[in-house]
Amino acid sequence: MEPGFWSRIQSNPLVQGFIVYSIFRAFYGAGILFVTWFLATETNNPWWVSVLFLLASMVFSRILFRLIKKWQNSESSSQA
């Protein structure tokens, strides 16, 4: 029996990567927004501290996601 449309879509590595990236960005983004809100409202730091934190988090998120992708690729190649 031929696999259905949704099972073919879900087994596509590009779609799997997009799903993992979306989940990562959702949780990471919510955490970053919470920390930025805390820095802007609950501390006596100037406004540019929040901006610097957001810029640093952009760089850090790319590094972190690359590490997650490498880990995911090494696990998928070791299972094959």
C-alpha positions as CSV (number, residue, x, y, z in Angstrom):
1,M,0.0,0.0,0.0
2,E,1.3,3.4,-1.0
3,P,1.9,5.9,1.9
4,G,-0.6,8.7,2.2
5,F,0.1,12.4,1.3
6,W,0.6,13.5,5.0
7,S,3.0,10.6,5.8
8,R,5.1,11.5,2.7
9,I,5.1,15.2,3.7
10,Q,6.1,14.3,7.3
11,S,8.9,12.0,6.2
12,N,10.5,14.7,4.1
13,P,13.8,15.9,5.7
14,L,13.1,19.5,4.7
15,V,9.7,19.5,6.4
16,Q,11.1,17.8,9.5
17,G,13.8,20.4,9.8
18,F,11.2,23.2,9.4
19,I,9.1,21.6,12.2
20,V,12.2,21.4,14.5
21,Y,13.2,24.9,13.7
22,S,9.7,26.2,14.4
23,I,9.4,24.5,17.7
24,F,12.8,25.8,18.7
25,R,12.0,29.4,17.7
26,A,8.7,29.3,19.5
27,F,10.1,28.3,22.9
28,Y,13.4,30.3,22.5
29,G,11.5,33.4,21.3
30,A,9.1,33.2,24.3
31,G,12.0,33.0,26.7
32,I,13.8,35.8,25.1
33,L,10.8,38.1,25.2
34,F,10.2,37.3,28.9
35,V,13.8,38.1,29.8
36,T,13.8,41.3,27.7
37,W,10.5,42.4,29.4
38,F,12.1,41.7,32.8
39,L,15.2,43.7,31.9
40,A,13.2,46.6,30.6
41,T,10.6,46.8,33.5
42,E,12.1,45.3,36.6
43,T,15.7,46.5,36.6
44,N,17.2,50.0,36.6
45,N,19.2,49.3,33.4
46,P,19.1,51.8,30.6
47,W,17.0,50.9,27.5
48,W,20.0,50.0,25.4
49,V,20.8,47.0,27.7
50,S,17.6,45.4,26.4
51,V,18.6,46.1,22.8
52,L,22.1,44.6,23.4
53,F,20.5,41.6,25.0
54,L,18.2,41.1,21.9
55,L,21.1,41.5,19.5
56,A,23.2,39.0,21.5
57,S,20.3,36.5,21.6
58,M,20.0,36.7,17.8
59,V,23.6,35.6,17.5
60,F,23.4,33.0,20.2
61,S,20.2,31.5,18.7
62,R,21.9,30.9,15.4
63,I,24.8,29.2,17.1
64,L,22.5,27.1,19.3
65,F,20.4,26.0,16.3
66,R,23.5,25.0,14.4
67,L,24.5,22.8,17.3
68,I,21.0,21.3,17.4
69,K,21.1,20.6,13.7
70,K,24.5,18.9,13.9
71,W,23.3,16.8,16.8
72,Q,20.1,15.8,14.9
73,N,22.1,15.0,11.8
74,S,24.6,12.9,13.8
75,E,21.8,11.0,15.4
76,S,20.0,10.3,12.2
77,S,23.2,9.1,10.5
78,S,24.1,6.8,13.4
79,Q,20.7,5.2,13.2
80,A,21.1,4.4,9.5
